[in-house]
Amino acid sequence: MRDPAPLLAPILSRMPAPEQRVPPPPGATPGALPAFTVHASEVDFSALADAQRRMLSTFGVAVLDYICQRPNPALPIARRDLLARLTETSPGVFDGLTRRQFEALLDDARANGCAPGLSETAEGLFVVEENIAVKRERNQVAKALIARYAAALVTDGSVVAVDGGSTTLPIVESMLAAVEAGDLEDITIVTNSLTSAQVISEFMTTLGWTDDTALVALHLVGGVVRPNTHATTWGDKVGREVEELLDELGGGDKPIDFGFVGGNGFDLETGITMGSDAELGFKRFVLEHSRAPFVVADSSKAGISLHVKIADWKEPFTLLTNVLPPHVLQRLDELVLSGVITEVRE
């Protein structure tokens, strides 16, 4: 888990006091109010509100970081137990925080949208699926490493399917960088991600492309947009959408040359998993209809098992990840040796 102390310290140090009192003059009655106060009108409440939100956001991310690194983030953990675990992992920040203070911060963070994706029942707090805004800020170096490797596999004239996610978005950005450098052209990108589609659209505008000059074609998959991931979901219309998309791509049973889908967890017994089945239809479409299917997930997802299975290890795909920790590699060693898992290195 990332240590929030370096982020919290400068925020807290700049937080103004809502009222500053001048010490009472000599001889004044103990406990009496001072003669002068700094009035509320002299306090920059906008700066105070901004600092408070940044503090709550840092707090919320620290909580999400811990929960999402558990083997099963969807397994509820009681507030009392969560505070104890956070105190162990980041004592410089959480040590000395009372349970009442912790719960007040937690309630404020959730109420103000500073812990997106965090849910709670009577059994405790859990995360079924992280919000894309939070995931994009985590493990950026590892995700960029995987993205560069994945993008380098793509060749001119390819149809590339990329689903929504914090590890797949950098693949899109890396492909566009290759196009701009003149190393890649005439590719079609198929995605269900509004974020990726916007990046591609802005890239087209920046280069001044027209319908006749564009070196990248964008195919945006329809459906209902999910606020949590900024991607579309097919709901219960998977069969219909699969047929329509195959017809639109017009390339037989495997019209996709390279397919990249993200996974929220992977382990030996459970395979590739995710917390919600909302986007499972498109992920399965990509894996089943690609000549070269890939799953991408950084090594922090190793050992995490969620309740929705994306793929089994027996299926014909390759998992791209960064260097696995020794204790994880010991479990997955045979899959690495057989090429089912590729550890991307610098």
Backbone torsions as a table, in degrees:
resi	resn	phi	psi	omega
1	MET	NA	138.2	176.7
2	ARG	-64.1	140.4	178.1
3	ASP	-80.8	115.5	-177.1
4	PRO	-78.3	-7.5	-175.3
5	ALA	-54.9	-48.5	-179.0
6	PRO	-61.5	-28.5	180.0
7	LEU	-80.9	-36.4	-177.0
8	LEU	-74.9	-36.6	-173.0
9	ALA	-55.8	-53.3	-178.8
10	PRO	-66.5	-28.4	178.7
11	ILE	-68.9	-47.5	-178.6
12	LEU	-64.5	-36.2	-177.0
13	SER	-67.6	-24.1	-178.0
14	ARG	-95.8	-1.7	-177.1
15	MET	-73.9	119.3	-179.6
16	PRO	-75.1	149.0	175.3
17	ALA	-75.4	140.8	-179.0
18	PRO	-66.0	-23.7	177.2
19	GLU	-151.8	130.8	178.6
20	GLN	-112.5	123.2	-176.7
21	ARG	-100.0	141.9	176.3
22	VAL	-86.3	134.6	-179.6
23	PRO	-55.3	142.6	-179.2
24	PRO	-67.3	151.5	179.2
25	PRO	-68.5	159.6	178.7
26	PRO	-56.2	138.6	178.4
27	GLY	88.3	-4.7	179.8
28	ALA	-70.2	154.0	179.1
29	THR	-65.2	128.5	179.5
30	PRO	-55.1	135.2	178.6
31	GLY	85.9	-7.1	-180.0
32	ALA	-71.9	153.4	178.7
33	LEU	-68.7	144.6	177.9
34	PRO	-69.0	163.7	-178.1
35	ALA	-70.7	-28.0	-175.8
36	PHE	-128.2	144.0	173.2
37	THR	-135.8	158.0	172.2
38	VAL	-87.8	117.1	-173.5
39	HIS	-73.8	158.5	-178.9
40	ALA	-58.1	-29.7	-178.8
41	SER	-65.5	-19.2	-178.8
42	GLU	-91.9	-1.9	179.8
43	VAL	-93.1	135.5	177.4
44	ASP	-83.4	88.5	-176.8
45	PHE	-67.8	-27.5	176.9
46	SER	-63.0	-44.9	177.8
47	ALA	-65.3	-37.9	178.3
48	LEU	-63.1	-44.8	179.9
49	ALA	-64.5	-40.6	179.0
50	ASP	-64.5	-43.2	179.2
51	ALA	-65.1	-39.0	179.4
52	GLN	-65.0	-39.7	-179.6
53	ARG	-67.0	-40.1	178.7
54	ARG	-65.6	-36.8	177.1
55	MET	-65.1	-45.0	179.5
56	LEU	-64.6	-36.9	178.4
57	SER	-65.0	-42.5	178.2
58	THR	-65.0	-41.2	176.8
59	PHE	-62.3	-47.6	-178.9
60	GLY	-60.9	-41.7	179.0
61	VAL	-65.8	-37.6	178.1
62	ALA	-61.5	-41.5	177.5
63	VAL	-65.7	-46.6	179.6
64	LEU	-62.1	-40.8	179.3
65	ASP	-55.5	-46.6	-177.7
66	TYR	-66.2	-48.5	-176.6
67	ILE	-62.9	-40.2	-175.0
68	CYS	-76.2	-12.0	175.2
69	GLN	-94.0	1.4	175.6
70	ARG	-74.2	153.1	179.2
71	PRO	-53.1	-33.2	176.4
72	ASN	-137.2	92.9	-179.0
73	PRO	-60.9	-21.1	-179.0
74	ALA	-82.0	-4.7	177.6
75	LEU	-82.8	119.2	-174.8
76	PRO	-61.3	144.1	174.5
77	ILE	-127.3	131.2	-177.0
78	ALA	-66.0	151.5	-178.3
79	ARG	-57.7	-43.2	-179.0
80	ARG	-61.7	-44.7	179.4
81	ASP	-66.5	-37.0	179.9
82	LEU	-63.8	-43.6	178.2
83	LEU	-61.7	-40.4	179.1
84	ALA	-62.9	-41.3	179.9
85	ARG	-68.4	-41.4	179.0
86	LEU	-64.8	-36.4	177.7
87	THR	-64.6	-34.7	178.0
88	GLU	-71.0	-41.2	-174.8
89	THR	-81.6	-32.6	179.8
90	SER	-135.0	67.9	-176.6
91	PRO	-62.2	-30.2	-179.2
92	GLY	-64.0	-21.2	-178.8
93	VAL	-104.9	-46.6	-171.0
94	PHE	-96.1	-15.4	178.9
95	ASP	-64.5	131.7	-179.3
96	GLY	91.8	-10.4	178.2
97	LEU	-77.4	122.1	-179.6
98	THR	-73.4	162.1	179.8
99	ARG	-61.6	-39.8	179.8
100	ARG	-63.8	-42.3	178.6
101	GLN	-64.4	-43.2	179.9
102	PHE	-61.4	-45.3	-178.3
103	GLU	-67.6	-34.4	177.4
104	ALA	-65.6	-43.2	177.3
105	LEU	-63.8	-41.2	-179.6
106	LEU	-63.3	-45.5	179.4
107	ASP	-63.4	-42.1	179.5
108	ASP	-65.5	-41.0	-179.6
109	ALA	-63.2	-43.2	179.8
110	ARG	-68.6	-41.9	-178.0
111	ALA	-65.7	-28.9	-177.6
112	ASN	-100.1	12.5	177.3
113	GLY	70.5	25.1	-177.7
114	CYS	-97.0	4.1	174.7
115	ALA	-137.0	61.0	-174.3
116	PRO	-62.2	132.6	179.6
117	GLY	95.2	-10.0	-179.6
118	LEU	-82.2	123.6	-179.5
119	SER	-117.9	163.3	-179.0
120	GLU	-149.6	137.4	170.6
121	THR	-124.7	-174.4	178.3
122	ALA	-62.0	-23.6	-178.7
123	GLU	-81.1	-20.6	179.1
124	GLY	143.3	-167.9	-177.4
125	LEU	-95.3	145.9	-179.2
126	PHE	-159.3	166.5	177.3
127	VAL	-130.5	118.1	175.7
128	VAL	-81.7	-42.2	179.7
129	GLU	-154.9	128.0	-179.2
130	GLU	-70.8	152.4	174.1
131	ASN	-73.3	141.8	-176.3
132	ILE	-59.3	-33.2	-178.8
133	ALA	-63.5	-35.9	178.9
134	VAL	-76.4	-43.6	-177.0
135	LYS	-62.7	-33.0	-178.2
136	ARG	-65.9	-22.9	-177.7
137	GLU	-88.5	-7.0	-173.7
138	ARG	-103.6	138.7	174.0
139	ASN	53.5	44.7	-175.2
140	GLN	-65.0	-36.7	-178.8
141	VAL	-64.1	-46.8	179.9
142	ALA	-63.4	-41.4	-179.1
143	LYS	-67.0	-38.6	177.7
144	ALA	-66.2	-37.4	178.4
145	LEU	-62.6	-47.5	178.7
146	ILE	-63.2	-40.7	-177.6
147	ALA	-63.1	-43.9	-180.0
148	ARG	-62.6	-39.8	178.7
149	TYR	-64.6	-46.5	-178.5
150	ALA	-62.8	-45.6	-178.3
151	ALA	-63.8	-32.8	-179.4
152	ALA	-67.5	-17.8	178.6
153	LEU	-76.1	-25.0	-173.8
154	VAL	-74.3	137.7	-178.5
155	THR	-115.6	163.0	179.2
156	ASP	-53.6	140.2	176.1
157	GLY	79.6	8.7	-175.7
158	SER	-83.1	151.8	166.9
159	VAL	-98.9	121.5	-174.2
160	VAL	-121.5	124.5	177.3
161	ALA	-103.6	131.0	-178.4
162	VAL	-136.7	119.9	179.7
163	ASP	-85.3	175.6	-177.5
164	GLY	-75.4	142.6	178.2
165	GLY	163.2	163.9	-177.5
166	SER	-78.2	-16.3	175.6
167	THR	-97.2	-25.8	179.1
168	THR	-82.2	-32.5	178.3
169	LEU	-57.3	-44.7	176.9
170	PRO	-61.3	-24.7	175.4
171	ILE	-65.7	-44.8	177.0
172	VAL	-59.4	-46.1	-179.4
173	GLU	-63.2	-37.4	178.9
174	SER	-69.2	-37.5	177.0
175	MET	-65.0	-42.2	179.0
176	LEU	-64.6	-36.6	176.7
177	ALA	-63.0	-37.6	178.1
178	ALA	-67.8	-37.3	176.7
179	VAL	-63.8	-45.6	-179.0
180	GLU	-63.9	-33.1	179.9
181	ALA	-79.6	-6.8	-179.8
182	GLY	85.8	12.7	-178.4
183	ASP	-95.5	-5.8	-177.1
184	LEU	-152.3	140.6	178.8
185	GLU	-157.1	166.2	175.7
186	ASP	57.0	49.7	177.7
187	ILE	-111.5	152.2	175.6
188	THR	-114.2	124.5	179.5
189	ILE	-106.7	123.3	178.0
190	VAL	-107.8	122.7	-177.3
191	THR	-146.8	153.0	172.7
192	ASN	-104.5	9.4	-175.2
193	SER	-98.6	119.9	175.6
194	LEU	-65.9	-34.1	179.4
195	THR	-64.0	-47.2	178.5
196	SER	-64.4	-41.1	-179.8
197	ALA	-62.1	-39.1	178.9
198	GLN	-66.3	-41.4	177.6
199	VAL	-59.8	-43.8	-179.9
200	ILE	-66.8	-43.4	-179.5
201	SER	-61.6	-43.6	178.9
202	GLU	-66.1	-34.0	177.1
203	PHE	-64.0	-43.3	177.9
204	MET	-60.2	-42.2	179.8
205	THR	-65.1	-43.7	-178.7
206	THR	-59.6	-38.7	-178.9
207	LEU	-86.2	-2.5	177.1
208	GLY	68.5	29.2	-178.5
209	TRP	-70.3	150.9	171.5
210	THR	-117.2	178.9	177.9
211	ASP	-58.6	-28.8	-176.1
212	ASP	-90.3	-18.9	-173.5
213	THR	-111.9	-7.1	-175.5
214	ALA	-64.8	136.0	177.7
215	LEU	-96.6	-1.9	177.9
216	VAL	-132.5	130.9	173.8
217	ALA	-105.9	136.9	-178.3
218	LEU	-111.3	126.6	175.2
219	HIS	-116.4	109.1	-178.6
220	LEU	-95.6	118.3	-177.8
221	VAL	-74.3	133.8	-177.8
222	GLY	-78.3	176.9	-179.1
223	GLY	138.0	-169.3	179.3
224	VAL	-92.9	130.3	-177.4
225	VAL	-78.3	131.9	178.1
226	ARG	-95.2	124.5	177.8
227	PRO	-61.1	-30.7	-175.7
228	ASN	-69.9	-31.8	-175.4
229	THR	-121.9	-9.6	-175.5
230	HIS	57.8	34.9	177.8
231	ALA	-127.7	162.3	-179.4
232	THR	-92.5	149.5	176.9
233	THR	-124.3	147.6	-178.5
234	TRP	-89.8	-9.6	-179.2
235	GLY	59.9	-131.2	-179.6
236	ASP	-95.1	15.8	-179.6
237	LYS	-107.0	31.0	-174.8
238	VAL	-60.1	-47.1	-177.8
239	GLY	-58.4	-46.8	179.7
240	ARG	-63.5	-44.3	-177.8
241	GLU	-66.3	-36.2	178.4
242	VAL	-62.7	-46.5	-179.8
243	GLU	-62.0	-43.9	-178.7
244	GLU	-66.3	-39.4	-178.8
245	LEU	-70.3	-38.9	175.8
246	LEU	-61.7	-40.7	179.6
247	ASP	-66.3	-39.9	-179.0
248	GLU	-67.7	-38.9	179.7
249	LEU	-75.2	-27.4	170.5
250	GLY	59.1	36.9	-178.1
251	GLY	-126.3	32.2	-179.8
252	GLY	77.5	-153.1	-175.0
253	ASP	-75.0	-27.4	-180.0
254	LYS	-127.7	74.3	-177.8
255	PRO	-78.7	-8.3	-177.1
256	ILE	-99.3	129.3	178.6
257	ASP	-80.0	-48.8	-179.8
258	PHE	-128.7	127.4	178.9
259	GLY	-121.0	132.1	-179.3
260	PHE	-127.6	119.2	176.0
261	VAL	-125.3	149.6	-179.6
262	GLY	-92.4	153.9	175.3
263	GLY	-126.4	143.9	-179.6
264	ASN	-93.6	-8.4	177.6
265	GLY	-167.8	150.8	172.5
266	PHE	-150.0	139.6	179.5
267	ASP	-153.6	166.6	-173.2
268	LEU	-62.9	-47.4	-175.0
269	GLU	-77.8	-35.5	-171.0
270	THR	-98.9	-11.8	-178.6
271	GLY	75.9	-144.4	-179.9
272	ILE	-95.6	127.9	-174.5
273	THR	-132.4	167.9	178.3
274	MET	-148.3	164.7	-175.4
275	GLY	-84.8	-26.4	-177.8
276	SER	-130.3	147.0	179.8
277	ASP	-93.8	9.3	-174.1
278	ALA	-59.4	-40.3	-178.0
279	GLU	-106.4	13.6	-178.2
280	LEU	-61.9	-35.4	-177.9
281	GLY	-58.0	-46.3	-179.1
282	PHE	-71.3	-37.9	177.5
283	LYS	-60.1	-45.1	179.3
284	ARG	-66.3	-36.5	177.5
285	PHE	-59.5	-45.7	-178.6
286	VAL	-63.8	-45.6	-178.0
287	LEU	-65.7	-37.6	-175.5
288	GLU	-82.7	-22.2	-174.1
289	HIS	-117.2	22.6	176.4
290	SER	-111.3	140.0	175.3
291	ARG	-70.4	-32.1	178.4
292	ALA	-130.9	88.6	-178.4
293	PRO	-88.1	140.1	179.4
294	PHE	-133.7	146.4	167.0
295	VAL	-110.7	136.5	179.7
296	VAL	-120.1	131.7	178.8
297	ALA	-162.2	128.7	179.1
298	ASP	-71.2	165.5	-171.1
299	SER	-66.0	-14.9	176.7
300	SER	-67.2	-17.2	178.7
301	LYS	-84.8	-9.3	-179.2
302	ALA	-66.3	135.1	179.6
303	GLY	87.1	-5.6	178.0
304	ILE	-91.9	129.8	-180.0
305	SER	-125.1	114.7	178.7
306	LEU	-105.9	172.4	-167.1
307	HIS	-85.1	-8.2	178.9
308	VAL	-109.0	118.9	-178.3
309	LYS	-86.7	128.5	175.1
310	ILE	-88.4	-45.6	-177.0
311	ALA	-157.8	153.1	175.8
312	ASP	-98.5	152.5	-177.6
313	TRP	-62.4	-19.3	-179.3
314	LYS	-77.0	-13.0	-179.0
315	GLU	-76.7	156.1	-175.9
316	PRO	-82.0	76.1	175.4
317	PHE	-140.1	167.4	175.2
318	THR	-120.5	131.3	175.2
319	LEU	-89.9	123.9	175.4
320	LEU	-101.4	121.9	178.0
321	THR	-142.2	175.3	173.9
322	ASN	-91.9	-174.1	-174.4
323	VAL	-59.3	128.3	-177.4
324	LEU	-82.4	144.0	174.8
325	PRO	-60.8	150.3	-177.1
326	PRO	-53.3	-42.2	-176.9
327	HIS	-68.7	-27.3	177.1
328	VAL	-80.7	-42.3	179.9
329	LEU	-58.4	-34.6	179.5
330	GLN	-60.8	-36.9	179.9
331	ARG	-77.8	-33.5	-172.8
332	LEU	-106.2	12.7	-172.7
333	ASP	-55.8	-42.9	-178.4
334	GLU	-64.8	-36.3	178.9
335	LEU	-69.2	-34.0	176.3
336	VAL	-68.9	-45.5	-178.4
337	LEU	-64.7	-32.7	-178.8
338	SER	-84.5	-6.2	177.7
339	GLY	88.6	2.0	177.4
340	VAL	-68.0	-35.9	175.2
341	ILE	-112.6	129.4	175.2
342	THR	-111.6	119.6	174.8
343	GLU	-86.9	111.5	-179.1
344	VAL	-79.5	129.0	179.7
345	ARG	-123.0	160.2	177.6
346	GLU	-63.4	NA	NA
